[in-house]
Amino acid sequence: MTARKTPPFHVVEPINDDANPADDLSTFQGCLTRIRDGEGSDGMLWPEENLSDGRRQSLARIDRAAMGILTAVEMLHAANRCATMATPRRHLDEGGGEGLFFACRELAEPVCREVRPA
């Protein structure tokens, strides 16, 4: 087996790392930590600072789930409109509509659970 003397790709070692955002925004672990710490659907930490950390995290989870519900409902609405106006060949199949319905339901459950006071 031969040992490779140079890497198979071009390596650039920056002297200055100003082009990259902070680690919490540019690494997988950093992004995951921000999400778990209470990042809302807009990518920002929950703005109300007078709440406990747990409540801020709950509100951020509610915000993300509500955004998911809104997206899935808009897709269902478009599928329904298409079913009434387009030819059957262009309709969303029954499984797709049912999948979106169940996605809404699954996203609504944590919203209902999280919105209640502890």
C-alpha positions in Angstrom: 0.0 0.0 0.0 1.4 3.4 -0.9 1.2 6.3 1.4 -0.2 9.5 0.0 2.1 12.5 0.4 -0.4 15.1 -0.5 -4.2 15.2 0.2 -6.5 14.4 -2.7 -8.0 17.8 -2.5 -6.7 21.4 -2.4 -6.2 22.5 1.2 -6.4 26.2 2.0 -5.2 27.2 5.5 -6.6 30.6 6.2 -4.5 33.0 8.2 -7.6 35.0 9.0 -11.0 33.3 9.6 -13.2 36.4 9.3 -15.1 34.9 6.4 -16.6 32.2 8.6 -19.4 33.0 11.1 -19.1 32.0 14.7 -18.8 28.3 15.6 -22.4 28.2 17.0 -23.6 29.2 13.5 -21.2 27.4 11.2 -20.7 23.9 12.7 -23.2 21.1 13.0 -22.8 20.7 16.7 -23.0 24.5 17.2 -26.3 24.7 15.2 -27.7 21.7 17.1 -26.8 23.3 20.4 -28.5 26.6 19.5 -31.6 24.7 18.4 -31.7 22.8 21.7 -31.0 26.0 23.7 -34.2 27.6 22.4 -33.7 28.8 18.8 -37.0 29.6 17.2 -38.1 29.2 13.6 -36.4 32.4 12.6 -33.0 31.1 13.8 -32.8 33.4 16.7 -32.9 32.6 20.4 -36.2 33.4 22.1 -36.2 37.2 22.6 -38.0 37.4 26.0 -35.3 37.4 28.6 -37.5 37.6 31.7 -38.6 34.0 31.2 -36.9 30.9 32.6 -34.5 29.1 30.2 -37.0 26.1 30.2 -39.9 28.3 29.2 -37.8 30.1 26.5 -37.0 26.6 25.1 -40.6 25.6 25.2 -41.7 28.7 23.3 -39.0 28.2 20.7 -40.2 24.6 20.2 -43.8 25.8 19.9 -42.6 28.4 17.3 -40.8 25.8 15.2 -43.7 23.3 15.3 -46.2 26.0 14.5 -44.1 27.0 11.4 -44.1 23.3 10.4 -47.9 23.1 10.8 -48.3 26.2 8.7 -46.1 24.8 5.9 -47.9 21.5 5.9 -51.4 23.1 5.9 -50.4 25.4 3.0 -49.3 22.3 1.1 -52.6 20.6 1.9 -54.5 23.7 0.8 -52.5 23.7 -2.5 -53.2 20.0 -3.0 -57.0 20.5 -2.3 -57.1 23.4 -4.8 -55.2 21.4 -7.4 -57.7 18.5 -6.9 -60.6 20.8 -7.7 -59.1 22.7 -10.6 -56.5 20.4 -12.3 -56.8 17.2 -14.2 -56.6 14.0 -12.1 -53.2 13.2 -13.5 -51.9 16.3 -11.7 -53.5 15.7 -8.3 -51.5 14.8 -5.2 -52.0 11.1 -4.6 -54.1 10.1 -1.6 -51.0 9.0 0.4 -49.4 12.4 0.0 -52.4 14.2 1.3 -52.8 11.8 4.2 -49.1 12.1 5.0 -49.4 15.9 5.2 -52.5 15.6 7.4 -50.7 13.3 9.8 -47.7 15.6 9.8 -49.9 18.4 10.9 -51.4 16.3 13.6 -48.0 15.2 14.9 -46.7 18.8 15.0 -49.8 20.0 16.7 -49.5 17.6 19.6 -46.3 19.1 21.0 -47.6 22.6 20.5 -50.6 21.7 22.7 -48.4 20.1 25.3 -45.7 22.8 25.4 -48.1 25.8 25.6 -49.5 24.7 28.9 -47.8 26.2 32.0 -45.5 23.8 33.9 
